[in-house]
Amino acid sequence: MSFVEPVTLSARGVELVPLALSHESGLRAAALDGELWRLRITSVPEPEQTRAYIEAALAMREAGNRFAFAVTDAATAAVLGCTSYHDIVAAIRRVEIGWTWYAKSSQRTHVNSVAKLLMMTHAFETLGCHVVGWRTDNFNFASQAAIERLGARKDGVIRGHALRRDGTIRDTVMYSMRSGEWPEAKAQLLYLLDKPRGR
């Protein structure tokens, strides 16, 4: 039995379903919305690489170190983006959340906050994780701000850590949240989601 078993998570009109080959056309359309693969700091697949992207995610699921979800509109099943648990270490009950991207039309909406709420709730309250982590490109300032809004703490920067798609070498900013910090972070995230937008 894997530490992360197949599960569908749903709230507030957003549904996270285990990524499957049947999501290929929807995932391609989401990436086309904003031509996201052109961003050097993301992992968004180029349109012709969408199937290979899904196949790689499924292979990592089989190996037990990544579990990818298609982020969908609960009412229409339209694919809005993708997110994953990754670097899963069952022995110490740690997962990271990443490989996250959304169609441009879903950015700066409630979608990412709801997806993170679902994944963090599942990680801490169902899987019993002690730590949830995040990592991002040192130049992905929007991602860093979004992670910090969740209440995660910056652990540090790993210099010269990974290759970007353009061949340059990135520094990686690492964040984490411990289980004892989750109740306060959850309360704040729910407050932000319930607060009327524009205030």
N, C-alpha and C positions, 0 to 999 in steps of 0.2 A: 504494500500500500504506500502511495506517495504521500509526502507531508501535505502538499497542496492537491486536493482531489478536485475533479471537475465540479464546478458550481456556477450557477447563474445568480448574479447579485442585482437587485433592482430597488430604486427609490426615486421619487420626484421626477418621473418621466424619463429617467436614464436607466438603461439596462446593460450590464456587463455579461457577455456570454462567451464561453470558451471559443477562442479563435479557431476557425475551420476553413477548409478550402472553399466552402460555399460562400465565404465572405470576400472572395477575390474581387469580384466586380465592385462591390460596395466600398472595399478598402481602396481600390484604384480611384474610384470617384472622389473619395474623401481626400486623397493625396492631390488629385488634380485641382481641388478647390483651394487655390492659392499657390499651386505649383510648389508644394512644400519640400519636395526633394532637392530643390535648388538651394535651400538653406544649408550652409556648411556645418552647422552645429546640431543637426538633428539626424535621426536614424530612419527618416521616412523613405520608403522604397520608390525608385523611379517606376513609372507605370508598367513598363515591360518586365520589371523585377518583382511585381507584387506576388505572383505565385511562389517564386523562390523564397521571398520573405516569409510567407506563411509556412512553407515547408521547413524552413530553418527553425522557425518558432516551434513547430510541432516536434521536430527532432530534439530540440532543447527540452521540451515538455517530457518527451520519452526518457531523456537522460536525467530528468529530475531537477534541473537547475533553472528552468524558466517556465512560467505558466502565463501564456498570453491570452488576453481578452479582446474581443471586438467591443468597442463602446457603441451602443446603438440607441436610437430613439425608441422608447418602449412602445409608443403608439403605432409607429410606422415600420419599425425594424430597420430603418435606414442606418447605415454605418456612419458614425460620426468621427471615428478615430480608433486608436489602439492603445492599450496599456498592458503592463505585465508585472507579475511578481518575478523577480530574478535573483541570481546569486543566493538561492535558497539553501540555507544550512540548517537542516532539521535537528541536528544534534544539539544546537544551542538556541533553537527556535528563533531564527533570524531570517527575515526576508528583506529584499529591497524592492522598491516600486520604481519602475522606469520603463524605458522603451515607449514613452508616452508621447503621443502627438494627436492633434485634432484638425479636422477640416477648418479652413480659415473662418467659415461661417459659424463654427461652434466655439471659436476662441473668444475669450472675454465674455462668456456666458456662464451659467451655473454648471455646465456640464463637467468641467474638470473638478470643481469643488465636490460635486456629488459623487463622481467616480472615486476621488480620494477618500471621501467619507465611507463609501462602501468597502473599499479595499482595506482601509485602516481598521474599520470595525471588524471585518472578517479576520484580519491578521491578529489583532489583539484579543478579540472576544470569542472567536471560534477556534482559530489555530493555536491560541495561547502563546503568541510570540512575545519574547522578552524585548526585542528590538526590531524596529522597522527602519530601513535606511533608504537614502536617495543619493544619487550622484548626478552631476551635470557638468557640462562644458564651462570652463572659466569665463568664456565670453557669452554664455547664454544667461544674460542678466534677468530676462523675464522668467526663466525657469527658477533661478535662484530666489527671486522675489516670491514666486508662487509657493515654493517649498517652505520658505521662512514664514509665510502667512499661515501655513498649516500648524506652526508651532514647533517645527523641527529645529534642532540645534546644529550649527555648523561645527563639524568635527575637525576640518582642516582641508588642505589642498595637497593632492598627490601630483607632483610636478612630472612632466614628461610621461604621462600615463597611458595615452591611447592615440591611435591614428584617427584623424577626421577623414571624411570621404574625399576631401581634396588633397590628401597626402600630408597635410601638416600635422604636427604632434600637439595634442592638447594637454593642458593641465586639467585635472578633474577635481571639482569641489564636492566634498563628501558631507552629508548630513545624516542625522539619526534622531529617532525618538524612542525613549524607553517606555515600557508598559505603565510605569507609575506616572508618566507625564500625559498619558493618553486621555484620562477623564477630563482634565482641564482643556486640552486641545480639542477634544470632541465637543465640549460645551461651547467653545469659541467658534468652531466651524459651524455648528448648528445655528448659533446666533447670527453669524454672517450670512448664512443661507436664508434665514428667516427675515432678515432686515430688508425693508423695501429698497430696491435698487435705486441708485442715484443719490443716496444719503451717505 
